[in-house]
Structure formats: C-alpha cells, structure tokens
Amino acid sequence: MEMEVELQQLREAVEKVELVDGHAHNIVALDSTFPFAKCLTEAEGEALSFAPHSLSYRRNLRDIAKLYGTESSLRAVEEYRRTAGLQSISSICFKAARISAVLIDDGLQLDKKHDLEWHKSLVPVVGRILRIERLAEEILDGEMPDGSVWTLDSFTKIFEERLTSVAREIYGLKTIAAYRSGLDIDTNVNSIDAEEGLQHTLRVGKPVRITNKNFIDYVLTHSLEIAVHFDLPLQIHTGYGDKDLDLRLANPLHLRTLLEDKRFSRCRIVLLHASYPFSREASYLASVYHQVYLDFGLAVPHLSVHGMTSSVKELLDLASIKKVMFSTDGYACPETYYLGARKAREVVFSILCDACADSDLSVPEAIEAVQDIFAKTATEFYKLNLAPKSLVSKHSSLPILTINNTSMSDTTLVRIIWVDASGQHRCRVVPAKRFNDVVVKNGVGLTHACMGMCSFVDGPAEDTNLTGVGEIRLIPDLLTKWQIPWEPREEMVLADMHIRPGEAWAFCPREALRRVSRVLKDEFNLVMNAGFENEFYLLKSVLREGNENWLPVDSTPYCSTSGYDAARSIFHEIFSALSSLNIPVEQLHAEAGKGQFEMALGHKPCNSAADNLIFTREVVRAIARKHGLLATFVPKYNLYDIGSGSHVHLSLWQNGENVFMASDGSSWHGMSNIGEEFMAGVLYHLPSILAITAPVPNSYDRIQPNTWSGAYQCWGKENREAPLRTACPPGVTDGLVSNFEIKSFDGCANPHLGLAAVIAAGIDGLRNHLLLPEPVDTNPSSLDGKLRRLPKSLAESLEALRKDSVIKDLLGEKLWTAITGIRKAEIEHYSKFKDAYKQLIHRY
C-alpha cells in the first residue's frame, strides 16, 4: 500500500511538472505546403504511403483525435484543423502539453512558417537556437559587399560577424553535419582544404546547400570557437532522420576527435534524438565526457511504445540522470508539441516505476529525476532563469521559466577600443543605437595619423609615412564586445582597422598577429598560446608645496600579506570584473616594489591572450581610478625602485595538444624538437624583438642585470635572470617543460605586435631548424664577457630591428616602417628631455 501511495506521488509529479522544451522548430500556417501527415512520420515520397501502417503513426493519430474529440482518421483530424483554425488548435495543444519554455531552431526551411514572436502567444518564453549551416548558406547566397568573389577569408569574417552579433541573444548553436557529411568532424581541417571545399560548394550553384565535408568541418570548428567564447551550448543532430541522412555516419561515436579536442572541452554539447538507434553509444559518451548531455526528442514520440521506452532506458543505462533532457522536437504543426510532451510523460513515468521496482531508485529519488529530466537540467544547461512569482501559471504550483536575456537593452554608449603602435589604449565612444544601426557594418572613421603617434605627443612621427591625410575604418570585432563591469550602462569592444569594410589595413596590429598566426598554422599546423603576467604600481596623489606627486600606496615587501590586505577590496573588484569578461586569473600577489603588484592570467590562443591583456589593463586602471588611485604599467616609473614587466609564457599546440613539451623524459631539455626550434628562433631574434616588446627608452632602465628582467642573450631552465626561461609548473611531469617565458616584454608594448614579432622569430627557427645553445644555469651577469648583452637602449634594439629582414617580411614593410619611425622619434625626444618619462604614468 505504501508503495502504491508513493507511485501515485510520482505520477502526480510527472503530470504536473511544467516542461522546458530544449529543441523544437517553427509552426507553419494551415495553408502551408507542408502536409499534416508529415508530422506523424519521417517518411517521404513513395515511402509515405506505408507510414499509416506503422505503430507510432496509428497511435499518434489516435491521440490527436482524442484530444480534438474527432474520429480517429486523418480526414477527420484534418477537417477539424481547417474548421477550428491554427490559433485554436495551437492553444489546445500547448495547454495540454504544459510547456513553460521552448527553444526553437528556426533554421529548418518550412513554407509559411511563423516567426519566434508569434509563438509567444502559446508559451510564456520562447528562445532561439541558431543553426550554423543555415547561417553559412544565407551568407553565401548573397554577394560580397564590394562585388568581389567569395574567398575563405571573406566568408569567415562575415560569418563570424553575423554569428557574434547575435551571440548574446541566442541560447545555443546547432549543427546538422550528420545530415551533410557525417559526424567524423576534423577540427584541424586546414585552410587550403576548406578553401577548396568552399569553392566546390559555390560551383554547385544557388541556392547554396553545403555538403562538402572539409568546409562543413571548418564552419563547425569556427562555430565552436565562438561557442566557447560566449559560453553557448551546441546541439548536434545524431541518429536517425529523413533519407538525406546516411545513418552510418550519424553514430555519435564518430565525434571522438571533437570531444577529445581540448580547445572545446568546456563547450556543453547535447546529442539530439536519443541518437537512435545508437542510444547505448550516446549513453556511453555522456558517461565518460563531462561536456556531453543527451536529449530524447523525436525518438519520443516517433517510435513504438517499446522503442521509446527502450531508447530512453538505454540513455539512462550509463548516463547520469542529470544529463538526460526532454524536448518535443516539435515542428510545423502544434500537434507535434503535444505528442512529444504527452508521450514523454508516459515513457518517463514507466521507466522510473521500473527503476523503483528494481531498487535502482527510491520514489523520492525518482520524483527528483522528474524535475531534472523535464526542467531543471535544461534550465542549467541553457542558462535559463526562474520567472517572478507573479508570472507563475495558474495551472501549476511550479514556477515557469524565462530565458535570461543577456542583450544589453539599457546600454547607452559603446566604447570602440584600439591600441596604437606605441602601445597606448585609445577609444571612440558612440551611442548604442548608432553602434547597432551603423557602426557594426560600416565602422567609424579614423585618421591614418593615429597609428603613427608616439608616447609623448598625439601626432604622427615623421618617418612613419603616416599623416593626417587619409582615413580608415575602425570595424568592431563583435567577438570582443562586453558589458563594462564598472559601468553597466556601457559596453566596450576591440576594433580592427580596415581601409574599407572587409579589407584589412596593413597597419592593423590585430590583423598582423592573425597574419603571422596563419603562417604558423598553415606551414606547421601550430597554434601559439600565451599567458601574460601583469606587474603594475598603485599610486596615490599627494600635494606637496602645491604640486601633485604620485606616491606608492604602501612600502611592503615581496608577497607581503599586509600589502595584499591593504588592496584586497580593489582586487576583489578586479577579479570579479575579469571573471565577467571570461578572463581567467591564476594568481596575484604583492611584488617587490613599493606599491607594486603582479597578476597572472591563464593562457589562451595568442590572439585571445592579447585581447585579454588589453581588457585587463582597462579593468585595473578603471577600478584603481574608482578608488582614487592611479595604476601604471610603466616599465620604470621610479628609477630607484623595481621595474614592471608584462612577462609572457608561451607554448605551442597542435590538434589540441601541447607540443612544446617533450612527449617523454628522454629529451635533454624537456622540450620537443619543434619547441626547441621555435624557441631558438626567438632567442636569435630577441635583440630586434625588443624594439617591439620594450618600445620606449624607459623600458631599458628596467632591463638591467640582477633585476630578474633578462639582460643577456641566453636562456635557462627556471633561471629568472635569463630573458627566456623554460618552466615546469606544478602538475607537469618532472624533467619536462610546458612553456617558456619571455621577460623582455613590458606594459608599454602593443601585445598584438609583440606576439606577432615573437611568432615571426619562431617561424624562422622552425624553417631553418635552429638549435638552442646550452642553457645558462647561473646568474648571467657572472658570465659577463662570455655572453652577449641584449640591447642596453632602444637605439640598439632599433638598429637590430632595422637589420632584421625576417620580422620585416612577416610583419609587412608598411607596419615595420611605422614602428621604426615611432621608435626613432621616441629616442630623439627622451634624449633631449631626461625627465619626460615621468609623464608616462598617465599614458600606460
């Protein structure tokens, strides 16, 4: 008797729970060419004539007829639909289904389909899932803005712009790669193969339908990168569908390469349709991969009762209950939503009853599972929020769900940020409406002179070939658009520099880093990751004899607990702000200088790492200013105190694996041959790299012997006096090294240009198979006369850069000319005005 009472409680829980439908499609008008009968089967063409004799077809038709109170025939149901009208039958179906939130993939091409707004009359909350293949096809069906032919680069730029422009308004991405080329996704497809795939796609003609595997894999990989950046989940069609699909290629086990790729390990992935008939395989994947979840829409209600029950049971054989989610996969007709909801409740109740009878679950645990499967897991997976109590449905005591609208509708201003060749952060600010209506597409104008400016004057240096004549466009990179943590009414975004929209300017620092990164990827299939350490001083303003002086906030020593404690409130705000920008912080501490601190960031692919460094500097300065302080990253703000660097840790990655590190302990230096050749190139070119990473004369006041700044041209193992240091952080096998550090990088450097120069040098090392000399295991200054001193001044490093054809060729002659022109002007100015460096705290 007690068990019967408890099972009745379980039944009530199943019947009353309001559903979160994580995957569905648009409903169409009654006069659409889409036949109602197609809602009862996946069959098409001649096969459709056999569908009425399938178990699921007959059962589903009978359930719909019962709902409408008609006889159980297709003719009677269709007649009722015509008579009642779409709004009426939709209201009946959704009221019976008790769905509180639905996420719609609107990429399914249906005749006369209603938009998402129309569906809001049926369900409290409607959100969008973006189908990436459809977005790519829409782009290629159009023309290039300038009338030129499509190339992989031009497609990629527009695809990324379109996707990032809506990334904060959607709730996930979806791929139907299983329908087109299969699930054996190559996440390391090279650009040559992808370009050929694009051209093959275009040759077929319009309307574009993407079927080339290399191009599909390329689109999906880029979409995953954006999904990771915006923390969006990815829905993947798996298992059966219509006859367009090769079922052999829809087995989710083919996804192993994608799931093993460490770049995407934080991207939440849901396998749709119970992966039927590969439900066991899907359950296995969800059990061994933390990022894999399961969805049983379509399998329920399109299989027989036995088929539905067995497929969902197989999902639960290995997978966590908290990884299995409901959806209707409703499409075209409102009846599909009703059938999906009705049968899901029956199937889940039956399975949970059996689990209780088998002692796999207690009844209270089964009731908890009901909430997880039908609502809670999807709420967390898609990041939905509970609605206010005033919006709770009158049909249930349970709260309905609303989607967390992350679009900043109350944003008033947007800061468009760029960093010039002298390393200074600059911005233009535009109203949010103008940003969305005009700037996203056309950018804002900027004079050529802005990339020729120096640290001491806002005018172009004479030898840069940049003047006030000519204008470019600052085009916002929407991948980098964030709400400003310390000013929620504003957003900020980094900009690329274009001659005209779609055509990069030769002087653009972000494009320079992309360009050399592509060479590294195309020639060696390598990606460089970077993680920056930020050293800076916190200064307070003190008036002395009517003059403003900036003094350190404290005088505590290295790693002082009281030094950190004095600034803890600032650092709590900084950490919170960086977290909101998805910038990982690994550690922070008080440094050796008076009022000096260091904050280490996690490593990222170099382009993202450079972007993150810019945002980090913005955060630190802004929050310090909020507290009445000045934060400065100047290399040597006080000639008699410790200098500040922006040390960077670098590693090389191939197919998601760190290949800078040796594969075993047999390597003499703990690094791979690839790692050694790359690092040898950096060491060889280090004197000329300094003109970019240590860009002002004040930088060389910092790079001195016995200051842990790296003053000699050498490298060492965990030798902090060497400019290049191999590192074996905690967790790395003893004898191996995971990365190397460059100490000769400071807070006045443009991070994109600095990393571009480093990659250029590494490419030279790889091309020419350069080898490292023996490591220096003592203080290099004790070997003075035996080791070459790095440049002691900007003049010396500039001379080295002028002679370095490798960096000149890879950065581009125009950009190289601008950099050398600015450095020449810096040398001339600061040699005449010895105390002028004191003003740098207001620029860096």
N, C-alpha and C positions, 0 to 999 in steps of 0.2 A: 504493500500500500504506500509506504514512504517513497519508494522508487517511482511509483505512478505519479505521486504528487510532484516530485522533483522534475519528472519528464514533462509534466504539464507546465511547469515553470519555464522549462527550456523551450517548449513550443510557444509560449507567450512571448518569450524573448525574441524568438525568430520572427514571429508575426508582427511584433510591434516596432522592431528596430527600423529606423529610417535610414535609407541606403545612400551611400556615396558611390555613384556610378563613375568609375575612373576611366572608362573608354566607351565612347559612342560616336554617332555621326548625325548629320543634319536630317531633319524630317522634310519631306517634299510635299508640294501641293497635290491635291487629289487629281488634278488633270496632268500630272507629270507622266512622261512616257515610261516611268519605272513601274512595272507591273506589281500589284499587291502580292501575287503568288510568289514572287521572288523573295518576299520576306519570310517565307516558310522553308526555304531551301537554298543551298549554294549552287544548285544545278542551273545550267544554261542551255539554250538552243534545243536540240532534239532531246537531250537528256531531261529537260524539264517535264516532258510528258510522262516520265516514270516517277517523278517526285511525289505525286499524290498517293502513291502506294508505299511510301516509306513510313516507318513508325512515328518519327518526330513530326512529319507533316500532318498526319491524321490527328495526333494528339494536340498539336498546337492549334490546328483549325478548330477542333472541338472546344478547346479552352477559350478561344476568342468568341466563338458563337455563344458560349455560355455567358461570357461577360456582357455581350450585347443583347442576349435574350432572343437569338435567332435560331433557326435550324442549322444543323452542322453541315453546311455545304458552302463551297467557295462562292457560288452565285448569291446565296442569301447574305453572306457577310459583306460581299462587295456592294450589294444593293443597300444594305444598312449604312455603309460608309458614305455612299453617294447621298443618301437622304439626310443623314444626320449632319454631315459637314465635318471638315477637318478639325475645327476648334472644339467641337463637341466630343468627337471620338478621342481626341488627344487628352481632353480634360478627364474623360472616363478612365483612360488607360493610366495616366500619371497619378490620378487619385488612388487607383487600385494598387499601383506599384509602390507608392510611398517612397519616392526618391527625393532626397533633400538637396542634392548637389550632383551636377553632371559635368563631365569634361568631354568636350566634343572635338574630334579630329575632323576639321572641315575640309580636308584635302581630298576626300572621296568625291569624285565627279558624279553628280546626280542632277538630272533635269529638274529645273524649277525647285531647287532646294531653298529652304528658308534660312536666313542668316541667324547668327547666335542670339541676337537681340530678341527675335521672335520667340525663341524657346523659353525666355524668361517669364512668359505668361503661364508656363506649365510647371516650372520647378524654381524654387527660391534662388538658386545660384547656378550660373552657367559659366564655365571657363573654357579656354581654347587650348587644344593640343595642336602643335604645328607639324605638319607632315613635310619632311625636308626634301624629299624627291619632288613633290609638287611645287615647292618654292623654287627649286632649281629649274624646273620645266617652265614655270611662268617667266622667270628671268630670261631664259634662252629663247622663248617665244617672242620676246621683244627685241629691240635693236639697241646697239651700243649708243650712248648719248651723243657721241661725236660721229656716228655713222660708220665707224671702222668695224672690222670683223672681230668676232669673239676670239679671245685667247684665254688660256687658263688663268693668267694673272688678272685680266679684266673681269672674268666671271667671278673669281674668288673674291675680289674686292667688293663687287656689288652684292654677292651672296652674303658675305659677312656683314655688310652694312645693313642689308634687309633683315637679316636674322637678329642682329644685335639691336636694331631699332625697336623690335617688339619683344625682346627677351624678358623684359620686366613686366610684360602684360600677358604673357602666356604661362602655362603651368606644366609644360613639358614638351619634348620633341618626340616625333615618331618616325620610324623608318619602315619601309616595305621592301627592303633589299631582298627579302626572301622571295618576293614575287618576281623580281627582276633578274638577279644574278646569283642569289643564294646567300647563305649566312657565313660562308667561309671568308670573312672580311679581312683584307690585307690592310692593316692600319699603318703600314710603312710603304704603301704604294708610292713610287717615285713620280716626280712631276712630268718626266718625259712620257711615261705610260699614261698618266692622267690626261696630259695634253692630247695624246693620240686618241684616247677614249672620248674626249670632248669633241674632237673634230669628226670622229666616226658618228657620234650622236647627231651632230649638225648636218652631216651629209645625208642622213635618212630623210630629212625634211621636217616641215612643221605641219601640225602641232608636234612639238618635241615630246618624245617619250624616251626616257633614259633607261637603257638596258645594258650599256657597256659596263662590265664588271669593274675595270680599273677606275672609271670615272665615278661610279656609284661608291666605291670604296673611298675614293678621295673626298667626295662630298660628305660621306658619313664621318670620316675621320675629322674633317674640319668642324663638322657639327658637334662632335664630341668635345672638341677643344672649347667651343663656345658653351656647351652644356656644363662643363667643369667650371668655367669662369663664372657663370651665372647661377651655378648650383641648381641646374634644371635636370629632372629625370629624363630618361629616354625609354619610350615604349618600342618594343621590337616585335613585329609580326613573326610568329613562329607557328609551325604546324600547318594544318590544312587551310584551304581557301578555295577559290574558284579554279578553273582549269588552266588559267595563266600561270599558275604556280607549279614548279617542279618539286613535288613533295620530298624527294630525296635530298634536296638542298635546303629544306626548311627545318631540318633537325637542329635543335639548339646546341647540340654538341659541337657543331661547326664553329660556334662562337668562341672557342677556347682562346684563339690568338687575341681577339679583342679583350676578353676577360682577363687575360694574363698581362696585358699592356699596362704597365704601372702608371703611365700618364693618365689613364682613365679609371684607375681603381677606386676613385672617390665618386664616380658618377653612378647614381642609382639607376638600375636597369630593371625593367619589368618585361617578362616574356608573356606575350598575349595568347589567348585562345587555349589555355591549358597545354599549349604545344602539341595538341592532339594530332596524331596518335603517339607522340613522343612525351607523354606526360611523366613517365618514370625518369626519362633523361632530364627533363626540366626540374623535377624534384631533386635529383642529384645535384644539379648545378646550383640550385638555391641553397642546398645544404653545405656546399664547400666554398662558395663565393659569397662574401659578405654583402656585395652590392647587388646581388640578383634576387628579384622578387617575382611572384607569379600572379597571373590574372586568368580567371577561367571563363570570361565572356566568350560567346559564340558556341563553345563546346556545350554550354548551357544557354539556350535550350535546343540546339540543333541536333543533338544526339538522342538516341533512345534513352529511356529512364535508366536502364542498366549502363549504357555508355556514359551518360552524365555522371552517374554515381561512381562508376569505376574510375573515370578520369580524374575527378576531384579527389577521390580517395588516394589515387596514385600520387597526386601532388603532395598530399599530406603524409605519405609513407616516410619520406625523409626530411622534407622541408619543415621549417618552423611554422606553426600556425600563424605567427605574426608576420609571415612573408607571403601569405596567400590572400588575394584580394578578389572581391566581387566586381564585375561590370556586366552590363547588359549586352554590349556591342550593338546596341540599338541603332537602326538605320532606316531611313526613308519613311517608314510607317511607325506611328506611335505604338502599334500593337507589339512591335519587337521589344520595346522597353518593358511593356507589361509582361510579356512571356519570359524575358530574361530574369526579371525580378521574381515572378511567381515561382518559376521552376528552381531558381537558385535557393529560395527559402525552403522548398520541399527537399531538395537534394542535400543541402547542408544539415537540415534537421535530421534526415535519415542517417547521414554519416555520423553525426555527433551522438545520436542514440546508440548506434552500433559501438562507437568508441566508449560510451559509458557502460554498455553491456559487457564489453571486452575488458573493462577496467583500464583502458588506456587513458581515460579521463574521468574525473568526478563530474557530477552535474554542475556544480558551481564553476568548475574549470571550463566546461562546455558552454555555459552561459557567457563566460568571459570571451571564449572563442567566437561566439556570435558577434559580439561587438567588434572584435579585431577584424574578422573577415569582411563584415559588411560596412564598417565605417571607420574604425579607429586607425587601422594600418594605412588606409588610403589618406586619411586626414594628415597623418605624419609624413607619408611618402611624398604627397603632392604639396605639403606645407599649406594646409587649409586652416582657417581659424573658426572658432565657435562664434555663432551669431549672438547678439544681445538677446536676453530673455524675452524681450517684447516681440521678437520675431519667431518665437517657438510655435511650431504647428499646433493647431487646435486638435489635431487628430492623434497627438502623441505627447507624452511627458518628456520625451527626449528632445534635446536641442537640435535644430537643423544646423547645417554647416554653411559657412560662406567662404568664399575664396579671398585670400589675403591679397588685396590689390596693391602691388608694390610700385605702380606708376605714381610718380610724384605730382599729383594733380595740383597741389598747392605750391609747387615750385614757381618762384617768380623770376629768378635770374640764373643764368648758366655761365660759368667761367670756362673759357676756352684757353687751355694752358699749352705753352711750348717752352722749350729750353734752347737757348741760342748756343752758338759755337763757343762762347766764353763761359758757358755753364750757368747762366743766370735764368731763373724762372720768370716767365712773363705771362700775362694773360689779357685777353679781351673779355668783356662781360656783356652779354646780350640778354634781353628779356626772353623768358622761356617760350612764349608763343612764337616770337621771331625765330628762335632757335629751331623749333619743330617745323615751322612753315617754310623757312628759307635756308637757314644755315646748315641743317643736316645734309641738304642736297648740294648747295652752292658754296658753302663756307663763308668766311669773312675775309676781306681784303687785308693785305699786309705788304708793306714796302720791302723791296729787296734788301734795303739797308739793315733791316733787323737781324739778319744773320751775319753782319759784319761788325757788330758792336763789341766794344771792349768792356773790361771790368771797371773802367774809370770814367767813361763818358758814353752817353746814349747817342752815338753817331758811328758811322762805319769807318773802320780803319782804312788807311789809304791804299794798301796793297791787296785788298781782298777782292777787287773787281766788283764790289757791291756798292751801289749808291742809292740815292733817293729816287732814281729813275727806274720805273718798273714795279709791278705788283704781282703778288702771288695770292693763292687762296689757302687759308687755314681750314682744312677739312676735318671735322671732329671724328675721332675713332670711337664709335659708339660702344665698342668692347670695353672702353675705359671710362664710361660715364657712371658717376656715382653721386649719390646724395652726399653733401658735405656734412660730416658728422658734427662739426661745431657750429654749423649754420644751416639748419634743416630747411630753410626757405630757398636754398640754393643748391645747384648741382655743379660738378666740375668734370671736365673731360679733356683728355690729351688730344692734340691735333697733329695731323700730317700736313706737310707742305706740298701743295700742288701748283703747277703752272696754270692748269685749269682742272676742274673736277675730273678725276680719273687718270691724270698724267702727273706722276711724281716729279717734284723739283729736285735737281741734282744736289742741292744744298740741305735737303731734309735729313736731320740726324736719325730719325726713326727709320726712314727708308734705307739709309746707309747700313744700319745694323741688319735690317731684313735682307739687304742685297748680299752682304758677305755671309750671312747665315745660310742663304740659299746655296751659295758656292760650297760651303762646308757640307751641307746636306746632299747636294747633287753629286759632288765628287767623291765624298767619303761616307755618305749615309750617316752623318753625325749631327747631333744637336748639342750645343754647349749650354749647360745650366750654370747659373750664377747665384750666389748668396752674398749680400753686402753686410758689412759691419758699419754702423754709423757712429762716429765719435763727434761730439759737439759739446760746447760750453753753454751753460745757462748763466746769463749776466743780468745784473740789476743796475738800474740807473741811480747814480749818486751825484748830487750837485756839490761842487767844490769851488768856492770863490766865483760863483755864478756860472760855472762851466759844467756841462754834463759829462760825467765819466761813467763808463760801463765796467763794473767790477763783478768778479765771480760771486755766486750765491753762497759758497762755503769754501772752507780750506781743508777739507778732509782728505785722507789718503786713498789709495787704490783699493777698490772693493770695500770701502767703508760702509758699515751698516748704518751709521748715523747720516752719512752723506746721502745714501738712498732714502732713508726715512724722511729726511728734510724735504725731499722732492717727490715723495710717494704719491701725493694727490695728483700731481701733474702726470706721473707715469701711469696711474690708473686711467686717467682720461685718454692719454696717448694710446695705451693698449686697447682700450675699448674702441677708439676711433679706427685704429688699424684693423681690428677684428671686423668691424663693419665694412671695411674696404677689402676684406678677404686677403689681407696681407699677414702672413704668419710671422710671429715674433718668437725667436728661440730662447733668448735670454737678454738681460740687461744688468748693468752694474755701474757703480761709480768708478771713474777712471782716475789716473794718477795726477792729472792736472787739477788745479783748484776750480771747483765748479764744473768739472768735466764728467761726462757720462758716455757710455757706449751701449748701443742696442743692436743686436744681431738679428737679421731677418733670415727666414728659411729660404732654401734655394728653389729657383724656378727656371724654366727656359729663359734664355738671356733676354729676349725682348720683354717678357713679363717682368723679369727681375729689374730691368732698367726703369720700366714704368712704375713699379712698386717703390723704387728708391725715390723717384720724383714725388710721389704721393706721400711717402714717409717724411721727407723734408718739409712738405707743406703742412703735414699734421703737427710735427714737432714745433715748427715756428709759430703756427697759429695758436696752439694750446699754450705755449710759453707766453705769447703775447697776451692771451686772455688772462693770464696770471700776473701781468705786469712785468714780464721778463723778456729778454731777448735771447733767442737761441741762435748760435752761429756755428757753421761748419767750416769756417776759415781754417786753413792748414796751420797757421801760426799766428793767432790773434794777438798773443803776447810773446814777444821774442824770448822772454826769460822763463816761460813755462812750457809744459809738454805740448806737442803738436797734436792736431786732429787729422786722422785719416779716414778713408772710406774703403778699407781693405775689402777685397772681393775674393771669395772662394769659388773655384771653377772646377767643373767636371764635364766629362764627355759621355753622351748617351746614345745608344744605338738600339733600336727596337725595344725601347723601354728599359734597357739595362745599362748600368754604369760601366762603361768600357774603358774609363780612365784607369780603373783599378785592375790589377792583375787578376787572372782567373784562379790562381793558386799561389802558394807561398814560394814558388821556385824563382820568381822574379827578384833580381838583386835589389831593386829599389822599391818593390811593392806596387809598381805601376805597369800597365800593359805597354807593348811596343808603340801602339797608337798614342797612348798617353805621354810617353817619353818624347816622341817626335813632335807632338803638338807643343809640349812644354819647352822643348829645346828651341823651337821657333820663337816662342815668346821671350825666352831668355836672350836669344841672339838679337832680337829687335828691340829689347827693352829700352835702350837709350833713346830711340826715336819715339817709342810709345809714350815715354814720359812727357813729351811735348803736348800730349792729348790728355793724359790722366793726371798730370801735375801741371796745370795750364797757366799758372801765374807765378811771377818771381817769388812771391811769398811761399809757394809750395816747396822751394828748395831750402828755405830756412828750416823746414821740417825734416827733409830727407838728409839727416846727418848721422854719422857713426854713433853707435852706443845709445840710440833712441828707439830701437825696435821699429825703424821705419824703412830699413833696407837701403843702404848707401853704396853697396858694392855689387858688381855684376856677377852674381853667383846664385846658387840655390842650396837649400839644406833640408834635412829631414827634421821636422819640428824645431827648426832653428829660427827663432823670432828676430834675429838680426839680419837674416837673409831676405832680399826683396821677394824671392819666390820660395815658398815653404810648402812641402808636402805634408798633408795632415792625415792622421789616423784617429778620427773622433770615436767616442765610446760607441760600441756596437760593431765596429769594423774588426775583422779578423786580424790578430796580431801579425805584423810583418807586411800587411797590405796598406795601401793608402787610397782614400776615396776621392780626394780632391787636392788641388794645390791653391795656395793663397798668394795673391799679389798685394804687397804692402804699399807699392808706389802709386796709389790711387787716392785722390782726396776729394773733399766736398765741393771744390770749385769745378770739378770736371763734369762735362755733359756725359751722363752714364751711357747713352746710346753710342756716342762717338768713341768713348773709351773702350767699350766692349767690342765695337767694330774693329778698332785697331788691334786689339788682342786676338780676335779671331783671324784677322788678316795675317798676323805673325804666325799663328798656329797652323794656318793653311800652308804657309811657306815651309814650315817644319815638316808637315806631312808630305808635301810634294817632293821635298828633297831628302827625306828620311834623315833629318838631323838627329844627332845624338847629344845627350847631356854630358857635360864633364862630370868628374867625381863630385859628390856633394861636399859642402863645407860643414864640418861638424864642430866648429869653434867660432868664436867671435871674429867676423871677417876683418875687423879693424886690426886684429893682431897679425894679419897676413898682408898688411899694407905694403905695397910694392910688388906683391905676388899676384894680387887680384886687381882687376881693372875697376877703378872708381866709376860709378854711374855719374851722369852729368851733375855738376855742382851748381848749375844755374839753368834758367830757362833758355838762355842764349846757347848753351852747349847742347841741350836736348833739341832745340830748334834746328841747329846745324845738322844733327843726326837725322832729323825728320826730313830735311831738305834733300839728303842724300839717299833716302830710303825709297827706292822705286817700287818695292812690293806694297807697302802701305799706300803709297800714292796711287798705284794702279787699282787696288781693290777698293779704296775709299772713293776714288774718282778724282780727276785732276781739279775740277772746279771746287769741290769741297776742300780738297787738300790746299788749294791756293788761298781760300778764305781762312782756313785755320792758321796757316803760316803767316798770313798778313796780320791777323789779330795778335798772334804771339809776338811778332816784331814790334807792333805798337805798344804792347804791354811792357816789353823790355825797355823801350825808349822812355816811356812815361815814368816807370818806377825807378829808373836810374837817375832821373832828374829830381824826383820828389820822394825823398827817402822815407818820409812818414806817411805817404799816401796810403800804404797798406792798412792803416788804422781804420780807414773808411770801409774796408771790405766787409766788416761785420754787418753792415746794412744791406749788402748785396748777396751774401752767401750765408 
